[in-house]
Amino acid sequence: MRGEAALQHQGGRGHVSFCYADDTASSDRLNSRLRNEITPRRAPMHVDRVHLVSVTWTEDEASGGWRMSMEPVAEIRLGGSTR
């Protein structure tokens, strides 16, 4: 969302996407474990790099839905890691 409307958007609790898929699969087991076994405020997470991608949504007439495509833009390595 861009423009003035972005400032008014109430998106709920903040989140970070840590993975994307480019094919169909069930994420039910993974999502259940993440919801039931990890308390977000207490779960350590190690990040040593960030991948910046350009995401484009296009209408897919064949499926009657939308198709997401991602193009890599940059990989940013983060310093200060103790691992």
PDB file of N, CA, C and O in Angstrom:
ATOM      1  N   MET A   1       0.847  -1.157   0.000  1.00  0.00           N
ATOM      2  CA  MET A   1       0.000   0.000   0.000  1.00  0.00           C
ATOM      3  C   MET A   1       0.900   1.230   0.000  1.00  0.00           C
ATOM      4  O   MET A   1       1.863   1.312   0.762  1.00  0.00           O
ATOM      5  N   ARG A   2       0.575   2.167  -0.855  1.00  0.00           N
ATOM      6  CA  ARG A   2       1.386   3.370  -0.960  1.00  0.00           C
ATOM      7  C   ARG A   2       0.525   4.617  -0.800  1.00  0.00           C
ATOM      8  O   ARG A   2      -0.704   4.545  -0.800  1.00  0.00           O
ATOM      9  N   GLY A   3       1.185   5.746  -0.665  1.00  0.00           N
ATOM     10  CA  GLY A   3       0.485   7.019  -0.606  1.00  0.00           C
ATOM     11  C   GLY A   3      -0.081   7.302   0.771  1.00  0.00           C
ATOM     12  O   GLY A   3       0.267   6.648   1.754  1.00  0.00           O
ATOM     13  N   GLU A   4      -0.964   8.293   0.823  1.00  0.00           N
ATOM     14  CA  GLU A   4      -1.530   8.719   2.101  1.00  0.00           C
ATOM     15  C   GLU A   4      -2.321   7.607   2.779  1.00  0.00           C
ATOM     16  O   GLU A   4      -2.366   7.545   4.008  1.00  0.00           O
ATOM     17  N   ALA A   5      -2.941   6.731   2.001  1.00  0.00           N
ATOM     18  CA  ALA A   5      -3.732   5.637   2.581  1.00  0.00           C
ATOM     19  C   ALA A   5      -2.849   4.694   3.405  1.00  0.00           C
ATOM     20  O   ALA A   5      -3.329   4.060   4.344  1.00  0.00           O
ATOM     21  N   ALA A   6      -1.572   4.601   3.059  1.00  0.00           N
ATOM     22  CA  ALA A   6      -0.669   3.718   3.800  1.00  0.00           C
ATOM     23  C   ALA A   6      -0.525   4.177   5.246  1.00  0.00           C
ATOM     24  O   ALA A   6      -0.379   3.352   6.148  1.00  0.00           O
ATOM     25  N   LEU A   7      -0.565   5.466   5.467  1.00  0.00           N
ATOM     26  CA  LEU A   7      -0.442   5.992   6.813  1.00  0.00           C
ATOM     27  C   LEU A   7      -1.677   5.711   7.657  1.00  0.00           C
ATOM     28  O   LEU A   7      -1.605   5.712   8.886  1.00  0.00           O
ATOM     29  N   GLN A   8      -2.800   5.473   7.008  1.00  0.00           N
ATOM     30  CA  GLN A   8      -4.050   5.224   7.715  1.00  0.00           C
ATOM     31  C   GLN A   8      -4.334   3.737   7.853  1.00  0.00           C
ATOM     32  O   GLN A   8      -5.277   3.348   8.542  1.00  0.00           O
ATOM     33  N   HIS A   9      -3.544   2.918   7.219  1.00  0.00           N
ATOM     34  CA  HIS A   9      -3.783   1.477   7.220  1.00  0.00           C
ATOM     35  C   HIS A   9      -3.524   0.881   8.600  1.00  0.00           C
ATOM     36  O   HIS A   9      -2.451   1.068   9.172  1.00  0.00           O
ATOM     37  N   GLN A  10      -4.504   0.169   9.127  1.00  0.00           N
ATOM     38  CA  GLN A  10      -4.347  -0.529  10.405  1.00  0.00           C
ATOM     39  C   GLN A  10      -4.105  -2.006  10.090  1.00  0.00           C
ATOM     40  O   GLN A  10      -5.047  -2.794  10.010  1.00  0.00           O
ATOM     41  N   GLY A  11      -2.860  -2.366   9.917  1.00  0.00           N
ATOM     42  CA  GLY A  11      -2.519  -3.710   9.472  1.00  0.00           C
ATOM     43  C   GLY A  11      -2.496  -4.752  10.562  1.00  0.00           C
ATOM     44  O   GLY A  11      -2.185  -5.911  10.288  1.00  0.00           O
ATOM     45  N   GLY A  12      -2.813  -4.384  11.791  1.00  0.00           N
ATOM     46  CA  GLY A  12      -2.770  -5.361  12.868  1.00  0.00           C
ATOM     47  C   GLY A  12      -1.355  -5.536  13.377  1.00  0.00           C
ATOM     48  O   GLY A  12      -0.514  -4.652  13.215  1.00  0.00           O
ATOM     49  N   ARG A  13      -1.094  -6.671  13.991  1.00  0.00           N
ATOM     50  CA  ARG A  13       0.215  -6.957  14.564  1.00  0.00           C
ATOM     51  C   ARG A  13       1.278  -7.040  13.474  1.00  0.00           C
ATOM     52  O   ARG A  13       1.068  -7.659  12.431  1.00  0.00           O
ATOM     53  N   GLY A  14       2.405  -6.416  13.727  1.00  0.00           N
ATOM     54  CA  GLY A  14       3.486  -6.449  12.751  1.00  0.00           C
ATOM     55  C   GLY A  14       3.982  -7.861  12.502  1.00  0.00           C
ATOM     56  O   GLY A  14       3.871  -8.719  13.377  1.00  0.00           O
ATOM     57  N   HIS A  15       4.525  -8.112  11.329  1.00  0.00           N
ATOM     58  CA  HIS A  15       5.021  -9.439  11.000  1.00  0.00           C
ATOM     59  C   HIS A  15       6.152  -9.335   9.981  1.00  0.00           C
ATOM     60  O   HIS A  15       6.355  -8.295   9.354  1.00  0.00           O
ATOM     61  N   VAL A  16       6.870 -10.418   9.835  1.00  0.00           N
ATOM     62  CA  VAL A  16       7.932 -10.530   8.849  1.00  0.00           C
ATOM     63  C   VAL A  16       7.731 -11.840   8.114  1.00  0.00           C
ATOM     64  O   VAL A  16       7.544 -12.880   8.746  1.00  0.00           O
ATOM     65  N   SER A  17       7.767 -11.810   6.806  1.00  0.00           N
ATOM     66  CA  SER A  17       7.698 -13.046   6.026  1.00  0.00           C
ATOM     67  C   SER A  17       9.099 -13.637   5.969  1.00  0.00           C
ATOM     68  O   SER A  17      10.042 -12.972   5.540  1.00  0.00           O
ATOM     69  N   PHE A  18       9.234 -14.884   6.400  1.00  0.00           N
ATOM     70  CA  PHE A  18      10.566 -15.477   6.387  1.00  0.00           C
ATOM     71  C   PHE A  18      10.740 -16.475   5.269  1.00  0.00           C
ATOM     72  O   PHE A  18      11.826 -17.033   5.112  1.00  0.00           O
ATOM     73  N   CYS A  19       9.710 -16.717   4.489  1.00  0.00           N
ATOM     74  CA  CYS A  19       9.879 -17.573   3.318  1.00  0.00           C
ATOM     75  C   CYS A  19       8.700 -17.386   2.375  1.00  0.00           C
ATOM     76  O   CYS A  19       7.610 -16.980   2.777  1.00  0.00           O
ATOM     77  N   TYR A  20       8.949 -17.690   1.130  1.00  0.00           N
ATOM     78  CA  TYR A  20       7.919 -17.693   0.107  1.00  0.00           C
ATOM     79  C   TYR A  20       8.063 -18.997  -0.670  1.00  0.00           C
ATOM     80  O   TYR A  20       9.123 -19.622  -0.652  1.00  0.00           O
ATOM     81  N   ALA A  21       7.017 -19.397  -1.338  1.00  0.00           N
ATOM     82  CA  ALA A  21       7.068 -20.587  -2.186  1.00  0.00           C
ATOM     83  C   ALA A  21       6.632 -20.201  -3.588  1.00  0.00           C
ATOM     84  O   ALA A  21       5.848 -19.271  -3.775  1.00  0.00           O
ATOM     85  N   ASP A  22       7.142 -20.916  -4.557  1.00  0.00           N
ATOM     86  CA  ASP A  22       6.723 -20.636  -5.928  1.00  0.00           C
ATOM     87  C   ASP A  22       5.950 -21.814  -6.518  1.00  0.00           C
ATOM     88  O   ASP A  22       5.860 -21.960  -7.737  1.00  0.00           O
ATOM     89  N   ASP A  23       5.396 -22.651  -5.643  1.00  0.00           N
ATOM     90  CA  ASP A  23       4.583 -23.774  -6.087  1.00  0.00           C
ATOM     91  C   ASP A  23       3.547 -24.061  -5.008  1.00  0.00           C
ATOM     92  O   ASP A  23       3.594 -23.463  -3.933  1.00  0.00           O
ATOM     93  N   THR A  24       2.633 -24.948  -5.276  1.00  0.00           N
ATOM     94  CA  THR A  24       1.575 -25.284  -4.339  1.00  0.00           C
ATOM     95  C   THR A  24       2.051 -26.323  -3.333  1.00  0.00           C
ATOM     96  O   THR A  24       2.659 -27.324  -3.711  1.00  0.00           O
ATOM     97  N   ALA A  25       1.781 -26.090  -2.069  1.00  0.00           N
ATOM     98  CA  ALA A  25       2.125 -27.046  -1.008  1.00  0.00           C
ATOM     99  C   ALA A  25       1.285 -26.708   0.211  1.00  0.00           C
ATOM    100  O   ALA A  25       0.787 -25.588   0.330  1.00  0.00           O
ATOM    101  N   SER A  26       1.124 -27.655   1.108  1.00  0.00           N
ATOM    102  CA  SER A  26       0.397 -27.409   2.340  1.00  0.00           C
ATOM    103  C   SER A  26       1.364 -26.916   3.407  1.00  0.00           C
ATOM    104  O   SER A  26       2.411 -27.519   3.641  1.00  0.00           O
ATOM    105  N   SER A  27       1.001 -25.815   4.049  1.00  0.00           N
ATOM    106  CA  SER A  27       1.817 -25.283   5.141  1.00  0.00           C
ATOM    107  C   SER A  27       1.142 -25.509   6.491  1.00  0.00           C
ATOM    108  O   SER A  27       1.558 -24.937   7.499  1.00  0.00           O
ATOM    109  N   ASP A  28       0.102 -26.343   6.513  1.00  0.00           N
ATOM    110  CA  ASP A  28      -0.673 -26.542   7.739  1.00  0.00           C
ATOM    111  C   ASP A  28       0.183 -26.996   8.920  1.00  0.00           C
ATOM    112  O   ASP A  28       0.085 -26.420  10.003  1.00  0.00           O
ATOM    113  N   ARG A  29       1.019 -28.018   8.731  1.00  0.00           N
ATOM    114  CA  ARG A  29       1.840 -28.519   9.842  1.00  0.00           C
ATOM    115  C   ARG A  29       2.793 -27.457  10.354  1.00  0.00           C
ATOM    116  O   ARG A  29       2.906 -27.255  11.563  1.00  0.00           O
ATOM    117  N   LEU A  30       3.478 -26.778   9.451  1.00  0.00           N
ATOM    118  CA  LEU A  30       4.424 -25.740   9.850  1.00  0.00           C
ATOM    119  C   LEU A  30       3.702 -24.612  10.585  1.00  0.00           C
ATOM    120  O   LEU A  30       4.142 -24.192  11.655  1.00  0.00           O
ATOM    121  N   ASN A  31       2.605 -24.122  10.026  1.00  0.00           N
ATOM    122  CA  ASN A  31       1.872 -23.025  10.674  1.00  0.00           C
ATOM    123  C   ASN A  31       1.346 -23.425  12.041  1.00  0.00           C
ATOM    124  O   ASN A  31       1.377 -22.619  12.971  1.00  0.00           O
ATOM    125  N   SER A  32       0.868 -24.645  12.180  1.00  0.00           N
ATOM    126  CA  SER A  32       0.382 -25.104  13.481  1.00  0.00           C
ATOM    127  C   SER A  32       1.496 -25.105  14.512  1.00  0.00           C
ATOM    128  O   SER A  32       1.298 -24.650  15.638  1.00  0.00           O
ATOM    129  N   ARG A  33       2.665 -25.611  14.140  1.00  0.00           N
ATOM    130  CA  ARG A  33       3.788 -25.632  15.082  1.00  0.00           C
ATOM    131  C   ARG A  33       4.228 -24.222  15.449  1.00  0.00           C
ATOM    132  O   ARG A  33       4.501 -23.940  16.616  1.00  0.00           O
ATOM    133  N   LEU A  34       4.298 -23.340  14.463  1.00  0.00           N
ATOM    134  CA  LEU A  34       4.704 -21.964  14.758  1.00  0.00           C
ATOM    135  C   LEU A  34       3.719 -21.289  15.707  1.00  0.00           C
ATOM    136  O   LEU A  34       4.133 -20.593  16.635  1.00  0.00           O
ATOM    137  N   ARG A  35       2.428 -21.486  15.485  1.00  0.00           N
ATOM    138  CA  ARG A  35       1.420 -20.858  16.344  1.00  0.00           C
ATOM    139  C   ARG A  35       1.393 -21.453  17.742  1.00  0.00           C
ATOM    140  O   ARG A  35       1.235 -20.728  18.725  1.00  0.00           O
ATOM    141  N   ASN A  36       1.547 -22.768  17.835  1.00  0.00           N
ATOM    142  CA  ASN A  36       1.346 -23.455  19.107  1.00  0.00           C
ATOM    143  C   ASN A  36       2.608 -23.624  19.945  1.00  0.00           C
ATOM    144  O   ASN A  36       2.510 -23.803  21.159  1.00  0.00           O
ATOM    145  N   GLU A  37       3.781 -23.574  19.339  1.00  0.00           N
ATOM    146  CA  GLU A  37       5.000 -23.891  20.075  1.00  0.00           C
ATOM    147  C   GLU A  37       5.944 -22.717  20.270  1.00  0.00           C
ATOM    148  O   GLU A  37       6.881 -22.803  21.064  1.00  0.00           O
ATOM    149  N   ILE A  38       5.713 -21.631  19.562  1.00  0.00           N
ATOM    150  CA  ILE A  38       6.640 -20.501  19.669  1.00  0.00           C
ATOM    151  C   ILE A  38       5.868 -19.272  20.130  1.00  0.00           C
ATOM    152  O   ILE A  38       4.874 -18.878  19.520  1.00  0.00           O
ATOM    153  N   THR A  39       6.336 -18.681  21.204  1.00  0.00           N
ATOM    154  CA  THR A  39       5.798 -17.416  21.668  1.00  0.00           C
ATOM    155  C   THR A  39       6.663 -16.322  21.047  1.00  0.00           C
ATOM    156  O   THR A  39       7.835 -16.199  21.404  1.00  0.00           O
ATOM    157  N   PRO A  40       6.122 -15.534  20.136  1.00  0.00           N
ATOM    158  CA  PRO A  40       6.949 -14.594  19.373  1.00  0.00           C
ATOM    159  C   PRO A  40       7.840 -13.681  20.209  1.00  0.00           C
ATOM    160  O   PRO A  40       8.958 -13.376  19.793  1.00  0.00           O
ATOM    161  N   ARG A  41       7.377 -13.238  21.373  1.00  0.00           N
ATOM    162  CA  ARG A  41       8.193 -12.312  22.149  1.00  0.00           C
ATOM    163  C   ARG A  41       9.354 -13.018  22.841  1.00  0.00           C
ATOM    164  O   ARG A  41      10.225 -12.359  23.409  1.00  0.00           O
ATOM    165  N   ARG A  42       9.378 -14.336  22.803  1.00  0.00           N
ATOM    166  CA  ARG A  42      10.414 -15.062  23.520  1.00  0.00           C
ATOM    167  C   ARG A  42      11.240 -15.979  22.634  1.00  0.00           C
ATOM    168  O   ARG A  42      12.082 -16.722  23.137  1.00  0.00           O
ATOM    169  N   ALA A  43      11.020 -15.942  21.346  1.00  0.00           N
ATOM    170  CA  ALA A  43      11.721 -16.843  20.436  1.00  0.00           C
ATOM    171  C   ALA A  43      12.936 -16.150  19.840  1.00  0.00           C
ATOM    172  O   ALA A  43      12.791 -15.155  19.130  1.00  0.00           O
ATOM    173  N   PRO A  44      14.140 -16.662  20.119  1.00  0.00           N
ATOM    174  CA  PRO A  44      15.323 -16.060  19.494  1.00  0.00           C
ATOM    175  C   PRO A  44      15.339 -16.346  17.996  1.00  0.00           C
ATOM    176  O   PRO A  44      14.913 -17.409  17.547  1.00  0.00           O
ATOM    177  N   MET A  45      15.833 -15.389  17.244  1.00  0.00           N
ATOM    178  CA  MET A  45      15.938 -15.568  15.803  1.00  0.00           C
ATOM    179  C   MET A  45      17.266 -14.961  15.352  1.00  0.00           C
ATOM    180  O   MET A  45      17.568 -13.808  15.660  1.00  0.00           O
ATOM    181  N   HIS A  46      18.036 -15.733  14.637  1.00  0.00           N
ATOM    182  CA  HIS A  46      19.336 -15.279  14.131  1.00  0.00           C
ATOM    183  C   HIS A  46      19.182 -14.917  12.660  1.00  0.00           C
ATOM    184  O   HIS A  46      18.734 -15.736  11.858  1.00  0.00           O
ATOM    185  N   VAL A  47      19.550 -13.705  12.311  1.00  0.00           N
ATOM    186  CA  VAL A  47      19.490 -13.246  10.921  1.00  0.00           C
ATOM    187  C   VAL A  47      20.877 -12.778  10.537  1.00  0.00           C
ATOM    188  O   VAL A  47      21.410 -11.850  11.145  1.00  0.00           O
ATOM    189  N   ASP A  48      21.473 -13.413   9.528  1.00  0.00           N
ATOM    190  CA  ASP A  48      22.816 -12.991   9.107  1.00  0.00           C
ATOM    191  C   ASP A  48      22.821 -12.350   7.721  1.00  0.00           C
ATOM    192  O   ASP A  48      23.848 -11.844   7.269  1.00  0.00           O
ATOM    193  N   ARG A  49      21.675 -12.373   7.053  1.00  0.00           N
ATOM    194  CA  ARG A  49      21.560 -11.711   5.752  1.00  0.00           C
ATOM    195  C   ARG A  49      20.097 -11.482   5.434  1.00  0.00           C
ATOM    196  O   ARG A  49      19.212 -12.161   5.955  1.00  0.00           O
ATOM    197  N   VAL A  50      19.864 -10.513   4.571  1.00  0.00           N
ATOM    198  CA  VAL A  50      18.518 -10.183   4.131  1.00  0.00           C
ATOM    199  C   VAL A  50      18.534 -10.186   2.610  1.00  0.00           C
ATOM    200  O   VAL A  50      19.438  -9.631   1.986  1.00  0.00           O
ATOM    201  N   HIS A  51      17.531 -10.812   2.026  1.00  0.00           N
ATOM    202  CA  HIS A  51      17.391 -10.816   0.571  1.00  0.00           C
ATOM    203  C   HIS A  51      16.277  -9.853   0.189  1.00  0.00           C
ATOM    204  O   HIS A  51      15.124 -10.035   0.578  1.00  0.00           O
ATOM    205  N   LEU A  52      16.627  -8.842  -0.566  1.00  0.00           N
ATOM    206  CA  LEU A  52      15.663  -7.871  -1.051  1.00  0.00           C
ATOM    207  C   LEU A  52      15.156  -8.363  -2.396  1.00  0.00           C
ATOM    208  O   LEU A  52      15.946  -8.648  -3.295  1.00  0.00           O
ATOM    209  N   VAL A  53      13.828  -8.464  -2.537  1.00  0.00           N
ATOM    210  CA  VAL A  53      13.246  -8.929  -3.788  1.00  0.00           C
ATOM    211  C   VAL A  53      12.194  -7.935  -4.260  1.00  0.00           C
ATOM    212  O   VAL A  53      11.555  -7.249  -3.462  1.00  0.00           O
ATOM    213  N   SER A  54      12.034  -7.876  -5.556  1.00  0.00           N
ATOM    214  CA  SER A  54      10.968  -7.085  -6.158  1.00  0.00           C
ATOM    215  C   SER A  54       9.821  -8.044  -6.451  1.00  0.00           C
ATOM    216  O   SER A  54       9.979  -8.998  -7.213  1.00  0.00           O
ATOM    217  N   VAL A  55       8.662  -7.786  -5.839  1.00  0.00           N
ATOM    218  CA  VAL A  55       7.507  -8.671  -5.976  1.00  0.00           C
ATOM    219  C   VAL A  55       6.496  -8.016  -6.916  1.00  0.00           C
ATOM    220  O   VAL A  55       6.143  -6.848  -6.757  1.00  0.00           O
ATOM    221  N   THR A  56       6.045  -8.788  -7.889  1.00  0.00           N
ATOM    222  CA  THR A  56       5.064  -8.307  -8.851  1.00  0.00           C
ATOM    223  C   THR A  56       3.881  -9.263  -8.894  1.00  0.00           C
ATOM    224  O   THR A  56       4.056 -10.479  -8.973  1.00  0.00           O
ATOM    225  N   TRP A  57       2.688  -8.710  -8.843  1.00  0.00           N
ATOM    226  CA  TRP A  57       1.463  -9.509  -8.969  1.00  0.00           C
ATOM    227  C   TRP A  57       0.865  -9.244 -10.346  1.00  0.00           C
ATOM    228  O   TRP A  57       0.700  -8.092 -10.748  1.00  0.00           O
ATOM    229  N   THR A  58       0.543 -10.317 -11.065  1.00  0.00           N
ATOM    230  CA  THR A  58      -0.100 -10.185 -12.364  1.00  0.00           C
ATOM    231  C   THR A  58      -1.327 -11.088 -12.402  1.00  0.00           C
ATOM    232  O   THR A  58      -1.349 -12.157 -11.792  1.00  0.00           O
ATOM    233  N   GLU A  59      -2.333 -10.645 -13.117  1.00  0.00           N
ATOM    234  CA  GLU A  59      -3.548 -11.448 -13.232  1.00  0.00           C
ATOM    235  C   GLU A  59      -3.260 -12.659 -14.114  1.00  0.00           C
ATOM    236  O   GLU A  59      -2.695 -12.528 -15.199  1.00  0.00           O
ATOM    237  N   ASP A  60      -3.651 -13.824 -13.643  1.00  0.00           N
ATOM    238  CA  ASP A  60      -3.444 -15.069 -14.382  1.00  0.00           C
ATOM    239  C   ASP A  60      -4.795 -15.516 -14.924  1.00  0.00           C
ATOM    240  O   ASP A  60      -5.590 -16.129 -14.211  1.00  0.00           O
ATOM    241  N   GLU A  61      -5.046 -15.204 -16.186  1.00  0.00           N
ATOM    242  CA  GLU A  61      -6.347 -15.508 -16.781  1.00  0.00           C
ATOM    243  C   GLU A  61      -6.636 -17.008 -16.794  1.00  0.00           C
ATOM    244  O   GLU A  61      -7.790 -17.413 -16.655  1.00  0.00           O
ATOM    245  N   ALA A  62      -5.617 -17.826 -16.956  1.00  0.00           N
ATOM    246  CA  ALA A  62      -5.817 -19.277 -17.023  1.00  0.00           C
ATOM    247  C   ALA A  62      -6.403 -19.836 -15.728  1.00  0.00           C
ATOM    248  O   ALA A  62      -7.248 -20.731 -15.760  1.00  0.00           O
ATOM    249  N   SER A  63      -5.953 -19.305 -14.589  1.00  0.00           N
ATOM    250  CA  SER A  63      -6.426 -19.816 -13.302  1.00  0.00           C
ATOM    251  C   SER A  63      -7.547 -18.955 -12.718  1.00  0.00           C
ATOM    252  O   SER A  63      -8.218 -19.360 -11.769  1.00  0.00           O
ATOM    253  N   GLY A  64      -7.743 -17.774 -13.288  1.00  0.00           N
ATOM    254  CA  GLY A  64      -8.747 -16.872 -12.750  1.00  0.00           C
ATOM    255  C   GLY A  64      -8.293 -16.177 -11.481  1.00  0.00           C
ATOM    256  O   GLY A  64      -9.104 -15.581 -10.773  1.00  0.00           O
ATOM    257  N   GLY A  65      -7.015 -16.247 -11.192  1.00  0.00           N
ATOM    258  CA  GLY A  65      -6.483 -15.632  -9.979  1.00  0.00           C
ATOM    259  C   GLY A  65      -5.306 -14.734 -10.277  1.00  0.00           C
ATOM    260  O   GLY A  65      -5.213 -14.125 -11.342  1.00  0.00           O
ATOM    261  N   TRP A  66      -4.416 -14.668  -9.319  1.00  0.00           N
ATOM    262  CA  TRP A  66      -3.240 -13.816  -9.434  1.00  0.00           C
ATOM    263  C   TRP A  66      -1.982 -14.660  -9.310  1.00  0.00           C
ATOM    264  O   TRP A  66      -1.974 -15.683  -8.625  1.00  0.00           O
ATOM    265  N   ARG A  67      -0.931 -14.228  -9.972  1.00  0.00           N
ATOM    266  CA  ARG A  67       0.357 -14.920  -9.904  1.00  0.00           C
ATOM    267  C   ARG A  67       1.400 -13.957  -9.367  1.00  0.00           C
ATOM    268  O   ARG A  67       1.504 -12.817  -9.819  1.00  0.00           O
ATOM    269  N   MET A  68       2.171 -14.428  -8.396  1.00  0.00           N
ATOM    270  CA  MET A  68       3.226 -13.616  -7.811  1.00  0.00           C
ATOM    271  C   MET A  68       4.562 -14.029  -8.420  1.00  0.00           C
ATOM    272  O   MET A  68       4.854 -15.219  -8.538  1.00  0.00           O
ATOM    273  N   SER A  69       5.358 -13.060  -8.800  1.00  0.00           N
ATOM    274  CA  SER A  69       6.717 -13.354  -9.258  1.00  0.00           C
ATOM    275  C   SER A  69       7.686 -12.502  -8.451  1.00  0.00           C
ATOM    276  O   SER A  69       7.367 -11.384  -8.048  1.00  0.00           O
ATOM    277  N   MET A  70       8.880 -13.056  -8.224  1.00  0.00           N
ATOM    278  CA  MET A  70       9.896 -12.362  -7.436  1.00  0.00           C
ATOM    279  C   MET A  70      11.200 -12.311  -8.213  1.00  0.00           C
ATOM    280  O   MET A  70      11.639 -13.314  -8.777  1.00  0.00           O
ATOM    281  N   GLU A  71      11.797 -11.169  -8.237  1.00  0.00           N
ATOM    282  CA  GLU A  71      13.105 -10.986  -8.862  1.00  0.00           C
ATOM    283  C   GLU A  71      14.086 -10.518  -7.796  1.00  0.00           C
ATOM    284  O   GLU A  71      13.821  -9.527  -7.114  1.00  0.00           O
ATOM    285  N   PRO A  72      15.218 -11.211  -7.635  1.00  0.00           N
ATOM    286  CA  PRO A  72      16.213 -10.770  -6.655  1.00  0.00           C
ATOM    287  C   PRO A  72      16.738  -9.374  -7.002  1.00  0.00           C
ATOM    288  O   PRO A  72      16.997  -9.063  -8.165  1.00  0.00           O
ATOM    289  N   VAL A  73      16.886  -8.547  -5.976  1.00  0.00           N
ATOM    290  CA  VAL A  73      17.431  -7.205  -6.151  1.00  0.00           C
ATOM    291  C   VAL A  73      18.800  -7.126  -5.484  1.00  0.00           C
ATOM    292  O   VAL A  73      19.754  -6.617  -6.073  1.00  0.00           O
ATOM    293  N   ALA A  74      18.896  -7.628  -4.254  1.00  0.00           N
ATOM    294  CA  ALA A  74      20.168  -7.550  -3.533  1.00  0.00           C
ATOM    295  C   ALA A  74      20.162  -8.543  -2.369  1.00  0.00           C
ATOM    296  O   ALA A  74      19.111  -8.913  -1.845  1.00  0.00           O
ATOM    297  N   GLU A  75      21.358  -8.954  -1.990  1.00  0.00           N
ATOM    298  CA  GLU A  75      21.568  -9.732  -0.766  1.00  0.00           C
ATOM    299  C   GLU A  75      22.394  -8.854   0.160  1.00  0.00           C
ATOM    300  O   GLU A  75      23.484  -8.409  -0.200  1.00  0.00           O
ATOM    301  N   ILE A  76      21.876  -8.612   1.338  1.00  0.00           N
ATOM    302  CA  ILE A  76      22.564  -7.742   2.292  1.00  0.00           C
ATOM    303  C   ILE A  76      23.046  -8.596   3.456  1.00  0.00           C
ATOM    304  O   ILE A  76      22.242  -9.133   4.218  1.00  0.00           O
ATOM    305  N   ARG A  77      24.342  -8.715   3.584  1.00  0.00           N
ATOM    306  CA  ARG A  77      24.919  -9.471   4.700  1.00  0.00           C
ATOM    307  C   ARG A  77      25.005  -8.558   5.907  1.00  0.00           C
ATOM    308  O   ARG A  77      25.403  -7.398   5.803  1.00  0.00           O
ATOM    309  N   LEU A  78      24.629  -9.098   7.047  1.00  0.00           N
ATOM    310  CA  LEU A  78      24.629  -8.315   8.276  1.00  0.00           C
ATOM    311  C   LEU A  78      25.856  -8.663   9.112  1.00  0.00           C
ATOM    312  O   LEU A  78      26.197  -9.838   9.249  1.00  0.00           O
ATOM    313  N   GLY A  79      26.509  -7.672   9.661  1.00  0.00           N
ATOM    314  CA  GLY A  79      27.712  -7.893  10.444  1.00  0.00           C
ATOM    315  C   GLY A  79      27.394  -8.094  11.923  1.00  0.00           C
ATOM    316  O   GLY A  79      26.241  -8.019  12.346  1.00  0.00           O
ATOM    317  N   GLY A  80      28.433  -8.347  12.687  1.00  0.00           N
ATOM    318  CA  GLY A  80      28.287  -8.463  14.127  1.00  0.00           C
ATOM    319  C   GLY A  80      27.785  -9.800  14.618  1.00  0.00           C
ATOM    320  O   GLY A  80      27.418  -9.929  15.786  1.00  0.00           O
ATOM    321  N   SER A  81      27.760 -10.782  13.769  1.00  0.00           N
ATOM    322  CA  SER A  81      27.244 -12.100  14.169  1.00  0.00           C
ATOM    323  C   SER A  81      28.236 -12.783  15.112  1.00  0.00           C
ATOM    324  O   SER A  81      29.449 -12.711  14.915  1.00  0.00           O
ATOM    325  N   THR A  82      27.700 -13.443  16.135  1.00  0.00           N
ATOM    326  CA  THR A  82      28.552 -14.200  17.046  1.00  0.00           C
ATOM    327  C   THR A  82      28.503 -15.693  16.731  1.00  0.00           C
ATOM    328  O   THR A  82      29.131 -16.496  17.422  1.00  0.00           O
ATOM    329  N   ARG A  83      27.784 -16.052  15.726  1.00  0.00           N
ATOM    330  CA  ARG A  83      27.681 -17.468  15.327  1.00  0.00           C
ATOM    331  C   ARG A  83      28.675 -17.798  14.264  1.00  0.00           C
ATOM    332  O   ARG A  83      28.734 -18.940  13.807  1.00  0.00           O
TER     333      ARG A  83
END
